[in-house]
Amino acid sequence: MDHNSRLRVGVIGVGVQGEQHLKCFRADGRVELAAACDRNADLLAQRQAQYEIAETFADYQEMYERADLDAVSIVLPDFLHREPTAAAFAAGLHVLLEKPMATSVEDAEAMLAAQRAAGKRFMINLSNRWMAPYPHAKASIERGELGEVRYVYARLSNTLHVPTSMLSWAGGSKLPHWLMVHRLDLARWLLGQEPVRVRALQQEGVLKGMGIDTPDLYQATVEFEGGAIGTFEHCWILPESLPYVVDSKFQLIGTKGCLNVDPLQTSYHHATTERYTTPGILFNDCLGIPSGHVRCALEHFATCCMEGREPLVTGEDGLALTRALCAVVDSAERGGEIIEIPGS
Ligand SMILES: NC(=O)c1ccc[n+]([C@@H]2O[C@H](COP(=O)([O-])OP(=O)(O)OC[C@H]3O[C@@H](n4cnc5c(N)ncnc54)[C@H](O)[C@@H]3O)[C@@H](O)[C@H]2O)c1
């Protein structure tokens, strides 16, 4: 492909997930990794050398002004998404924004307004839609094999490793925004129905006792507009002795059938004299090539930018999710009060 026709992308935030963006964009021959930005200068220099990034910046506004970009991906902590996203649209760039779109409805609305004014592509990286079982589930539902889907059960949790070691800012987010967002998005997408009402409960104490100001776990009951109901469970205090970091179960029950997705049933079991683990291998590098759902999602974003197509996950999806997830947080903070989710 002609070098000049490549999509020039900048990545803002080169931490744990930002590194995945660097890897995947670098592996996409249609994309030029033109710039990256992070306030951590040492990490940025390390990533620049490893992923051959043309230019680096400590400040995203300066990057927007100087790097001649077509698009940015924003991979900053959950509560820092609004300003760089709105500024990117004002600078005429397409935006890939990591989930969750926002931790407040006001932020999500402001970002969507900025995108509509700019007319640029906006995708929220709810990359779990590209995990193989879920598109298969969608096709099965569309073929009518499950009848009418009436129930969703979703569990997505982490061991203590995530809020205590992986993230330095876990106290700035909450499990509905960090984890439930993935499963509620899948439920909306698979059912083709928006959530209308929630009742949620939370437990706290373990993380707060460690100085991390966020609840330990949430349980939410969600009603959807077509009458389906869902149970969502999310926990951040599973013991690190478990052989995995992510605990996930997903079930749909319909009037004619049911469907189970159990990513823990891995075929890869690894035991040494020290530990027994079942690491997720389906979305890691394979012989140096990034593979799996994150790569598929990022390639989809690049395709949408290059071909003028609407992404599979839009800013409208992000706003609908933010409204529902903020209602989950509110309900849990009010001891399980039933909350109607405001419509658009
Ligand atoms: N789609 C997924 O499955 C998935 C997985 C993990 C994380 N995420 C999301 O990705 C985002 C980032 O998470 P992470 O785990 O990579 O966090 P992280 O803490 O590892 O990385 C964040 C980076 O942002 C940098 N940063 C912070 N403020 C900055 C600023 N003002 N300007 C420039 N750089 C700044 C930090 O130095 C850090 O390198 C979050 O929104 C998270 O929810 C998504």
The ligand as an SDF file (V2000), in Angstrom:
LIG
                    3D

 44 48  0  0  0  0  0  0  0  0999 V2000
  -10.9830   -2.6840   26.2820 N   0  0  0  0  0  0  0  0  0  0  0  0
  -10.4270   -3.3470   27.2980 C   0  0  0  0  0  0  0  0  0  0  0  0
  -10.6120   -4.5430   27.4380 O   0  0  0  0  0  0  0  0  0  0  0  0
   -9.5730   -2.5930   28.3000 C   0  0  0  0  0  0  0  0  0  0  0  0
   -8.6290   -3.2940   29.0680 C   0  0  0  0  0  0  0  0  0  0  0  0
   -7.8620   -2.5700   29.9700 C   0  0  0  0  0  0  0  0  0  0  0  0
   -8.0400   -1.2020   30.1020 C   0  0  0  0  0  0  0  0  0  0  0  0
   -8.9760   -0.5600   29.3610 N   0  0  0  0  0  0  0  0  0  0  0  0
   -9.1940    0.8950   29.5070 C   0  0  0  0  0  0  0  0  0  0  0  0
   -8.0520    1.5750   29.0120 O   0  0  0  0  0  0  0  0  0  0  0  0
   -7.8630    2.7960   29.7390 C   0  0  0  0  0  0  0  0  0  0  0  0
   -6.4410    2.8230   30.2930 C   0  0  0  0  0  0  0  0  0  0  0  0
   -6.2700    1.7560   31.2050 O   0  0  0  0  0  0  0  0  0  0  0  0
   -4.8230    1.1550   31.5170 P   0  0  0  0  0  0  0  0  0  0  0  0
   -5.0540   -0.1210   32.2320 O   0  0  0  0  0  0  0  0  0  0  0  0
   -3.9950    1.1440   30.2910 O   0  0  0  0  0  0  0  0  0  0  0  0
   -4.2560    2.2460   32.5350 O   0  0  0  0  0  0  0  0  0  0  0  0
   -2.7060    2.5680   32.8510 P   0  0  0  0  0  0  0  0  0  0  0  0
   -2.6820    3.2590   34.1670 O   0  0  0  0  0  0  0  0  0  0  0  0
   -1.8730    1.3330   32.6780 O   0  0  0  0  0  0  0  0  0  0  0  0
   -2.2800    3.5790   31.6820 O   0  0  0  0  0  0  0  0  0  0  0  0
   -2.7230    4.9230   31.6460 C   0  0  0  0  0  0  0  0  0  0  0  0
   -1.5840    5.7760   31.0750 C   0  0  0  0  0  0  0  0  0  0  0  0
   -2.0690    7.1180   30.9450 O   0  0  0  0  0  0  0  0  0  0  0  0
   -1.0050    8.0050   31.3040 C   0  0  0  0  0  0  0  0  0  0  0  0
   -1.6190    9.3000   31.6640 N   0  0  0  0  0  0  0  0  0  0  0  0
   -2.4240    9.5750   32.7300 C   0  0  0  0  0  0  0  0  0  0  0  0
   -2.8420   10.8530   32.6780 N   0  0  0  0  0  0  0  0  0  0  0  0
   -2.2990   11.4000   31.5520 C   0  0  0  0  0  0  0  0  0  0  0  0
   -2.3990   12.6670   30.9290 C   0  0  0  0  0  0  0  0  0  0  0  0
   -3.1310   13.6540   31.4510 N   0  0  0  0  0  0  0  0  0  0  0  0
   -1.7010   12.8710   29.7780 N   0  0  0  0  0  0  0  0  0  0  0  0
   -0.9650   11.8920   29.2310 C   0  0  0  0  0  0  0  0  0  0  0  0
   -0.8400   10.6540   29.7770 N   0  0  0  0  0  0  0  0  0  0  0  0
   -1.5130   10.4130   30.9190 C   0  0  0  0  0  0  0  0  0  0  0  0
   -0.3060    7.3020   32.4530 C   0  0  0  0  0  0  0  0  0  0  0  0
    1.0160    7.7870   32.6240 O   0  0  0  0  0  0  0  0  0  0  0  0
   -0.3550    5.8420   31.9920 C   0  0  0  0  0  0  0  0  0  0  0  0
    0.8080    5.4810   31.2690 O   0  0  0  0  0  0  0  0  0  0  0  0
   -8.9450    2.8210   30.8210 C   0  0  0  0  0  0  0  0  0  0  0  0
  -10.0320    3.6070   30.4000 O   0  0  0  0  0  0  0  0  0  0  0  0
   -9.3510    1.3560   30.9330 C   0  0  0  0  0  0  0  0  0  0  0  0
  -10.6850    1.1720   31.4070 O   0  0  0  0  0  0  0  0  0  0  0  0
   -9.7200   -1.2260   28.4500 C   0  0  0  0  0  0  0  0  0  0  0  0
  1  2  1  0
  2  3  2  0
  2  4  1  0
  4  5  1  0
  4 44  2  0
  5  6  2  0
  6  7  1  0
  7  8  2  0
  8  9  1  0
  8 44  1  0
  9 10  1  0
  9 42  1  0
 10 11  1  0
 11 12  1  0
 11 40  1  0
 12 13  1  0
 13 14  1  0
 14 15  2  0
 14 16  1  0
 14 17  1  0
 17 18  1  0
 18 19  2  0
 18 20  1  0
 18 21  1  0
 21 22  1  0
 22 23  1  0
 23 24  1  0
 23 38  1  0
 24 25  1  0
 25 26  1  0
 25 36  1  0
 26 27  1  0
 26 35  1  0
 27 28  2  0
 28 29  1  0
 29 30  1  0
 29 35  2  0
 30 31  1  0
 30 32  2  0
 32 33  1  0
 33 34  2  0
 34 35  1  0
 36 37  1  0
 36 38  1  0
 38 39  1  0
 40 41  1  0
 40 42  1  0
 42 43  1  0
M  CHG  2   8   1  16  -1
M  END
$$$$
